[in-house]
Amino acid sequence: MKKVAVLTGGGDSSGINALIRSIVVNATKHNLEILGIKEGWRGLLEENFQELNMENTEGINRRAGTILKTSRTNPLKEEGQVEHISEVIKKHNIDALIAIGGDDTLGVAGYLHTQGLPVVGIPQTIDNDIYGTEYCVGFNTAVNQVLTAIEAMRESNISHQKGMIVEVMGRESGWIAMYAGLIAEADYVMIPEHPLNFDHLIDSLKAKKAQGKEACLVIVSEGIEIDGVDRGEAVDAFGNKALAGISYAVAEILKQKTGWDKRIQVLGHYQRGGQPTAYELRNSIEMGQYAVQLLVEGNLGNMVARIDDQLTTVPLSEIRGKKGPISKKFEAMAKQQGIFGI
Ligand code: F6P
C-alpha cells in the first residue's frame, strides 16, 4: 500500500480534524502518501484533491469543522457515478480510502466495498446513532455545546421566572437530548424514541412549580413527531428531511393547554461547533490510529467501532440502513435520576 485517500461526508462536527491529523501522523509513519478528498463524495467524483502531510495538518486538532470540507452528495443516486469513482480511484493510484461520516456516508462506503473498492469507515456524527458503535466522533463535544448554551441562559430564565424549551439536533435519535438532559438536570426530555404525552409533561412541570421551581427546562429532540405537524416534502440526496423547529409546535400546544408562554431556543448548528472536548480528542486520535492500522493490515470493508471503551471493527455491510439506539444502560441511569418522567 502506497497511497491512502481520506474524505469527510455529511454533517460536520468537532473532532474530525483531530481524526485527520491522527491519520496523517500514523500513515506517515508507514511511509504512506495521504490524499485529502475535498467536499465528501463530490470531491471524489470531481477529482478535487488536496495533499495532506505533517506540515499542513499541524495544529488542526482543536479546530471545529473539517479542513477537507464536506457535502451531502450521494453517488449511489445517479447512474454511472460508482463506476466513475472506480475509475478515479484507479487513475490516481489510490490504494485505500478512509471515509469519515454518518450512516449516509458510511452506507456509500459499504456499497463501494461490495464493488471491490478498498475502504475503511470511521463513525462521525453528533447524533451518535451509527449502528455497531457506542461512540461517534463529535457527540461528546455537541453535548458540551448544548450544556454551555443552557448554562448561559439558565440565570436569565430564573431572573424572569420563565421556563424554557431547548431544541437539540439528533434527527431520529434522542441521544443528545437525553445526555444533555441528564447533566443539565432538565425537568423533562422529549425524544423520538418515546411516545409523547403532553398531559404527563404538563403534570410534571406543574409538580416542579409547586415545589418552588421558578424556571423549568424542557429539552426537545428535533426528531419528535407531533400529530398534525408537517415537516414538508423537501429532502436531501439521502432522503433526510430538515427537522429543526418542532419546539415551536411544543410551545404552542403548551400555551393552548395551560396558557404558559415558554422561551424557545433552537440550538441548531451551534451544536456542531466549539472546541472539541478532551474526550473527543482522545477518541479521534485513537480512532485515527486504529483506522491506519486496519489499512496497513489489509483489514478492509470495516468501520472502526468503540464497544465497552475498546476499539474494534464492524463490517460496513452490517451498518447500512440501521440505526444505533440509545443504550438501555444509559437510559436506565437517566431515569433513575428522576428527571425525565418517561
Ligand atoms: O446528522 C447531523 C445533523 O447535525 C442532524 O442532527 C441535523 O438534523 C442535521 O445534521 C442538520 O443538517 P444540515 O447541516 O444539513 O442542516
Residues whose N, C-alpha, C, O or C-beta is under 5 A from the ligand:
A	BS01	F6P	G11 D127 M169 G170 R171 L243
